[in-house]
Amino acid sequence: MNQRTIILALCGAFGVGSLWAHHSLAAEYDQKKPVSLTGTVTKLDWRNPHAWVYLDVKNSAGETEKWQCELGSPNAMTRAGFNPESVKEGDEVTLNGILAKDASKTCSTRDLKSKDGRTILSQTER
């Protein structure tokens, strides 16, 4: 086997692997199931490939539910003006997103607003 064949084979293998590693929004979330959550930030997990914000949300029965909400990549969010200091543990926020298809307490975030209604992050205004 010549060197060119080996290089092409390796490039192909790594290229296919990276395609498998990234997921499709439509594969994990249901665009037809919007969700609006009002709750308290318990954690912001700022990491690649996507950051996450975790919320404690009171349901209609008054019980606290733990939600995890996917954000964009830290790089894209930083360019949009959102950073790890934009929300802090204990902040009350309203988050709009779309539900995960697996019926878990998971959503993909569309926008995040402070208690006073100020937009902290909008992933739809790009």
N, C-alpha and C positions, 0 to 999 in steps of 0.2 A: 504494500500500500504506500502510495507516495505522500509526501508532506501536505500537499494541497488537499487531498482527500481527507486526511486526518483533521485538518483545520476546518474544512467545511462540515464534517461530521460533528465536531465539537460545537461549532457555532449553531448548527441546527439543534443539537441536543439542549444547549443552554437557552436558545430562543424559545423552544417549545416549553421548556420548564418554566420560564418566566410568564408565558401566556397562561399556563395552568395556575400559577400562583395568584393572579389577580382575578377577582370575582366581578360578576356583572351585578349592577344594582337591581335589575329586573329579576335576576335569579334568586335573590335573597329577600327582596322587599316587594310589597304589593302596592303599586301606584294607586289602586282604587280604594285603599284603606288608609285615609289620612287619620292622624291622631294629634290631639292637642293635650299637652301635659303641663300642669302647673305644680311645681314642687321645689324642693330644696336641693341644691347641688351638694353631693357628698364627695365627689372626686372628679378631677379632670385628668385623664390619662393621655398625655401628650407624646405620642409615638407614631412611627411609621408602620404600616402604610396609611393607617387612618387613626386619628385621635378619637377618644370616646369621652362623653360626659355622663356621669352617673347621677341619678336623681332619686330622692324619696318623694313619692307622690301619694297623696291620700285618695283612696277610691271612694265610690259613692256610699260604702258602708262605714267609712271613717277609718279603714285599715290602711296602714302604710305599705305601699308596693315599691319594690326596688326596680328601677328601670335603667337600662343601658342604652345610650343613644350614640350611634356612630356619626362622626363628623367627617370632614374632608381630611386631606393630608395636611400635616403641620405646615408644609411649605406653601400650599395653596391658601390656607387660612391666614398665615402671616401676611401674604400679599394682599389679602382682603381686609387686613386690619385687626384680625383676631389673634390673640396670643395667650400664653399660659396665665397671664395676669388679668385677662378679660373677665373671668369668673372665678370666684373663690368658694371654697367650702363654706356652706351656710347661706350663700346667696339664694334668694327666692327668684325663680325664673319661670317663664312660660316658653315652652318649646313646641314647635309644630313640625311634624314629620310624617313619615309613612311607616306602617307596621311591617314587621318581619313576617314572612310567610309561614314560619314555623310556630306561630302562636305564642312565642315567648314574650317577655316584657322587654322587647328590643325594637328600636326604630332607627330609621335613617333621618337625620336632622335636616330640616329645610331652613328654619330660622329659629333664633333664640332671642328672647326679649327679657329685659330687666323687669322688676316688680312695677316700676313706674311706666312701663310700656316702651322704653327706649330700645331700639334694635341693637343688639350686641353682635349678632352674626346673621347674615342672610346668604344662604347658598343658592338662592334663586335669582338674585340680582346681578348675575354675571353675564 
